[in-house]
């Protein structure tokens, strides 16, 4: 499995601690240093079963500056959201865990992290 983290994020640290406690094998991706491409975001969104606006941190300075709160949330505007996330990875909710079985979760709670281990 792979986990996308921001090392400064307490939820990411908690997720890593839980994965370690469970003896999980994983790869860390510091997604601010290695931003996902638009194609990778598409794949992760499909695995999560979510839309780009569902994983966007709207309180981040770039989101506020761009007025993303008011952006249309429909299929016609989906690409705009994905391009924004690819350009400013700090906008992406974290941590995201992609499991070997093809599933993915946003690991903001211990239960969500544990679900990636099943």
N, C-alpha and C positions, 0 to 999 in steps of 0.2 A: 504494500500500500504506500501511497504518497500523501504527505500532509503539507498543505500550503500554509506557511506561517509568516507572521511578523514577529521577530524576536522581542519587540517591546510590548507585545500584547499579552495581558494576563490570561486571557482565555486560551491562547496558543500554548503558553507555558503549562497551564493546567492540563490541556489535552496531551501534551508530550509526556508529562508526569504520569498520567493515567495509562497511556500506551506503554511506557516503560514498566510500570507496575504490573501490567498484564503480560509482559514479555513479548509484545508485538514487534514484528519486524517491519520497519518502515523507512522510507526515504524522506528527508526534509527538503522542502523547496522554499527558500526565502523569496517569496513571490514579488517583493519590492525590488530585489536585486535581479531576479530572473522573471520578469513579467510574462504572464501567459499571452500567447497570441490570440487573435480573435477566434481562430479555429479551435484552439485549446479551450477557450471559454465556451464555445458552442458545445463541445464534447462534455465538459463538466456540467453545463446547464442541463443537457439531455440526461446525464446520469443522476443529477439531483432532482429532475422533474420540475425545475423552476424556470422562471423567466429572468432576464438580466436585471430588471428592476427589483426583483425579489432578493437579490444578493448585493444590492448597491447600498453603500453607507452614505445616506443622504445628508448627514451632518458634517461630512468632510468638507474642508474649504473649497476644493475644486467643484464639488457638487453644488454647494451654495452659490459659488461664483457663476456657474453655468446655469443656475436655475433649474436643476434636474427635477426638483420636486414637482414642477409644472409640466414636465415632458409627458407627451402622450405615451400610454402604456398599452400598445397593441402591436399586432404583427407588422404593420406598416412602418413602425418606428423602432422595432427591435434591433436592427442593425446599428442605429445611432447609439443605443445603450451599450451594445457590445463594443463598439469602437471607443466609446468613452472609458469603459472599464479597461480595455487594452492600453489606452493611452495614459491612464492614471490608475495604476493597480491599487493604490491606497483606497480607492473606492470600493474594493471587493471585500465583502463580508469574510471574516476569518474565524477560526481556521477551517479550511476545507480539506476533508479526507476522502481520497479516492481509493476504494478497496479493489483488491485483485479480482473480485467476482463481478466487477462492472458497476457496482453501486457507488454512491458518494453521499456524504453528509456534511452539513455545516456543524462542526463540533463545538458549539458554544456551551453545551451542557455535558456533564458526565454521561448521561444516558445516550446522548447522540454519539459521543465518542465510542461508547461500548457497542452501539448498534453496528459500527463499522467492523467490529471484531467478530461478528457472528457469521 
